[in-house]
Amino acid sequence: MTETLPMHPLLPETVTRAAAERRGRPHVFPDIDPKKTAMVVIDLQRAFMDVGAPSEVPQARTIVPNVNRLAQAMRAAGGRVVWVRATFDEAGWPIFFDHIVNPALSGRILDALQDGAELHELYEGLDVQKGDMVVNKYRLSAFLPGTSNLPILLRTAGIDTILMTGCMTNVCCDSSARDAAMTDFKTIMVEDANATRTDEAHIAALSTFLQAFGDVRRTDEIIDMLSAKD
């Protein structure tokens, strides 16, 4: 039986007000064209979601309903849904697995994130549909050049706007969102469809992204924006 956790708290009003004052308006991307938008879901795999998994992020289970609602709204509006999986071969990524991760844990994580491993698969509670894209990434960011074919797939499909969701807010989601913004995608992090291991890390990552890289919105706001295009 999994524990029931509260969702991460929302960004403090002081943060959103400061960002609005800096920009001169509440949001830099006030509208969404669904046909040019992709919802990118980062790392909601069993290795991060299952109880006791080597990279477990308990808070990530709380965002599944919002991720599914947003995915359904995106499809209905004509947008794209992309499920991104952290993936490594047997050699892994030496800088990360040999130096950054505890040696007692790194082998378990590497084994779990091999393509074809049980824990590499997407979490069973996710609403993954036939027309969705499933893409592997080989570093923290899905938009870092050379680490995934996601950017070229999206550009080829005419996508210029990214809705970033998944886990962890302050690591793979933040890295992917920043790289997307740095390569000229209009990027929005979905506040209540991102999760990490602490409230403090979640808020800090979103606060910095809002100040300097793109927008932060909530699931209901995005769904309302998509509905306005019907």
C-alpha positions as CSV (number, residue, x, y, z in Angstrom):
1,M,0.0,0.0,0.0
2,T,1.4,3.4,-1.0
3,E,1.3,6.4,1.3
4,T,-1.0,9.3,0.5
5,L,1.1,12.5,0.3
6,P,-0.2,16.1,-0.2
7,M,0.9,17.7,-3.4
8,H,3.7,20.3,-3.4
9,P,2.5,23.8,-2.3
10,L,1.9,26.4,-4.9
11,L,4.4,29.1,-5.7
12,P,4.2,32.0,-3.1
13,E,2.5,35.1,-4.3
14,T,5.7,37.1,-3.7
15,V,7.4,35.0,-6.4
16,T,4.7,35.4,-9.0
17,R,4.3,39.1,-8.3
18,A,8.0,39.7,-8.6
19,A,8.2,37.9,-11.9
20,A,5.2,39.9,-13.2
21,E,6.8,43.1,-12.2
22,R,10.0,42.2,-13.9
23,R,8.3,41.4,-17.1
24,G,5.6,44.0,-17.0
25,R,2.9,41.4,-17.4
26,P,1.8,38.2,-15.5
27,H,2.8,35.8,-18.3
28,V,5.1,35.9,-21.3
29,F,3.0,33.4,-23.2
30,P,-0.6,34.4,-22.7
31,D,-2.0,32.0,-25.4
32,I,-1.4,28.4,-26.6
33,D,-1.9,27.1,-30.1
34,P,-2.6,23.4,-29.4
35,K,-1.5,22.3,-32.9
36,K,2.0,23.8,-32.2
37,T,2.2,22.5,-28.6
38,A,3.6,19.4,-27.1
39,M,3.1,18.2,-23.6
40,V,6.4,16.6,-22.6
41,V,6.3,14.1,-19.6
42,I,9.7,13.5,-18.1
43,D,10.7,10.2,-16.4
44,L,7.4,8.9,-15.0
45,Q,8.8,5.4,-15.2
46,R,8.6,2.6,-12.7
47,A,12.2,3.3,-11.6
48,F,11.0,6.7,-10.2
49,M,7.4,5.8,-9.3
50,D,7.3,2.3,-7.7
51,V,7.6,2.1,-4.0
52,G,11.1,1.0,-3.1
53,A,12.4,1.6,-6.6
54,P,16.1,2.8,-6.7
55,S,15.2,6.4,-7.9
56,E,11.8,6.6,-6.1
57,V,10.2,10.0,-6.0
58,P,7.1,9.5,-3.7
59,Q,5.7,12.9,-4.6
60,A,5.6,12.0,-8.3
61,R,2.7,9.7,-7.7
62,T,0.6,12.7,-6.6
63,I,0.8,14.4,-10.0
64,V,-0.5,11.4,-12.0
65,P,-4.1,12.6,-12.1
66,N,-3.1,16.1,-13.3
67,V,-0.7,14.6,-15.9
68,N,-3.5,12.4,-17.2
69,R,-6.1,15.2,-17.3
70,L,-3.7,17.4,-19.2
71,A,-2.8,14.7,-21.6
72,Q,-6.4,14.1,-22.4
73,A,-7.0,17.8,-22.9
74,M,-4.0,18.1,-25.2
75,R,-5.2,15.3,-27.4
76,A,-8.7,16.7,-27.6
77,A,-7.4,20.1,-28.6
78,G,-5.1,18.6,-31.3
79,G,-1.8,18.9,-29.4
80,R,1.0,16.3,-29.0
81,V,1.7,14.2,-25.9
82,V,5.3,12.9,-25.5
83,W,6.4,10.4,-22.8
84,V,10.2,10.7,-22.2
85,R,12.1,7.8,-20.6
86,A,15.5,8.1,-18.9
87,T,17.6,5.5,-20.6
88,F,21.2,4.3,-20.3
89,D,23.3,1.5,-21.8
90,E,25.5,-0.8,-19.8
91,A,28.3,1.8,-19.8
92,G,25.9,4.3,-18.3
93,W,27.1,7.8,-17.9
94,P,30.4,7.7,-16.0
95,I,30.4,11.2,-14.7
96,F,27.0,10.6,-13.1
97,F,27.1,7.0,-12.1
98,D,30.8,6.9,-11.0
99,H,31.0,10.2,-9.2
100,I,27.6,11.8,-8.4
101,V,25.6,8.8,-7.2
102,N,26.4,6.7,-4.1
103,P,28.3,3.7,-5.4
104,A,25.9,1.4,-3.4
105,L,23.0,2.8,-5.3
106,S,24.4,3.6,-8.8
107,G,24.4,0.0,-10.0
108,R,20.7,-0.4,-9.1
109,I,19.7,2.8,-10.9
110,L,21.7,1.8,-13.9
111,D,20.2,-1.6,-14.1
112,A,16.7,-0.1,-13.7
113,L,17.1,2.3,-16.5
114,Q,18.3,-0.1,-19.2
115,D,16.0,-0.2,-22.2
116,G,13.9,-3.3,-21.7
117,A,14.2,-3.5,-17.9
118,E,10.9,-3.8,-16.0
119,L,11.5,-0.5,-14.1
120,H,12.4,1.3,-17.3
121,E,8.8,1.1,-18.4
122,L,6.3,3.9,-17.9
123,Y,4.2,3.8,-14.7
124,E,1.1,1.8,-15.2
125,G,-1.2,4.5,-13.9
126,L,-0.4,6.8,-16.8
127,D,-2.9,7.4,-19.6
128,V,-0.6,6.5,-22.5
129,Q,-2.5,6.3,-25.8
130,K,-1.6,4.9,-29.2
131,G,-1.0,8.2,-30.9
132,D,1.4,9.5,-28.3
133,M,5.1,9.6,-28.8
134,V,7.5,7.6,-26.5
135,V,11.1,8.9,-26.7
136,N,14.2,7.9,-24.8
137,K,16.8,10.4,-23.4
138,Y,20.3,9.6,-22.5
139,R,21.2,12.4,-20.1
140,L,19.2,14.5,-17.6
141,S,17.9,16.9,-20.3
142,A,15.7,15.7,-23.2
143,F,16.6,18.9,-25.1
144,L,20.4,18.9,-24.7
145,P,21.8,18.5,-28.2
146,G,22.8,14.9,-28.9
147,T,21.0,13.3,-26.0
148,S,17.6,12.6,-27.6
149,N,16.0,12.9,-30.9
150,L,13.0,14.7,-29.3
151,P,13.9,18.2,-30.5
152,I,14.1,17.2,-34.1
153,L,10.9,15.2,-33.9
154,L,9.1,18.2,-32.5
155,R,10.6,20.7,-34.9
156,T,9.6,18.4,-37.8
157,A,6.0,18.3,-36.4
158,G,5.8,22.1,-36.3
159,I,5.9,22.3,-32.5
160,D,7.1,25.6,-31.0
161,T,5.6,25.4,-27.5
162,I,6.5,23.0,-24.7
163,L,4.4,22.1,-21.6
164,M,6.9,20.5,-19.2
165,T,5.7,17.9,-16.7
166,G,7.1,15.0,-14.8
167,C,9.9,14.4,-12.4
168,M,12.1,15.7,-10.9
169,T,11.1,19.3,-11.0
170,N,14.6,20.5,-10.1
171,V,16.6,18.0,-12.1
172,C,15.5,16.5,-15.3
173,C,12.4,18.6,-15.8
174,D,14.2,21.9,-15.0
175,S,17.2,20.8,-17.2
176,S,14.9,19.9,-20.1
177,A,12.8,23.1,-19.7
178,R,15.9,25.4,-19.6
179,D,17.4,23.7,-22.7
180,A,14.1,23.9,-24.5
181,A,13.9,27.6,-23.7
182,M,17.6,28.1,-24.7
183,T,16.9,26.6,-28.1
184,D,13.9,28.8,-28.8
185,F,10.9,26.7,-27.8
186,K,8.3,28.7,-25.8
187,T,8.4,26.7,-22.6
188,I,5.9,26.5,-19.7
189,M,6.5,24.4,-16.6
190,V,3.2,23.0,-15.3
191,E,3.4,23.7,-11.6
192,D,1.1,21.0,-10.2
193,A,2.2,18.4,-12.8
194,N,5.9,18.4,-11.7
195,A,7.2,16.7,-8.6
196,T,10.5,16.2,-6.8
197,R,11.6,15.0,-3.3
198,T,11.1,18.2,-1.3
199,D,8.8,21.2,-1.4
200,E,11.8,23.5,-1.1
201,A,13.5,22.1,-4.2
202,H,10.3,22.2,-6.2
203,I,9.6,25.8,-5.3
204,A,13.2,27.0,-5.9
205,A,13.3,25.4,-9.3
206,L,10.0,26.8,-10.5
207,S,10.8,30.2,-9.0
208,T,14.1,30.5,-11.0
209,F,12.5,29.2,-14.2
210,L,9.7,31.8,-13.9
211,Q,12.1,34.6,-13.3
212,A,14.5,33.9,-16.2
213,F,13.4,31.2,-18.6
214,G,9.7,30.9,-19.3
215,D,6.3,30.6,-17.7
216,V,4.9,28.6,-14.9
217,R,1.2,27.6,-15.1
218,R,-1.2,25.2,-13.3
219,T,-3.0,22.3,-14.9
220,D,-6.4,24.0,-14.7
221,E,-5.1,27.1,-16.3
222,I,-3.6,25.2,-19.2
223,I,-6.8,23.2,-19.8
224,D,-8.8,26.5,-19.8
225,M,-6.4,27.9,-22.4
226,L,-6.7,24.8,-24.5
227,S,-10.5,24.9,-24.2
228,A,-10.5,28.6,-25.4
229,K,-9.2,27.4,-28.7
230,D,-12.1,25.0,-29.4
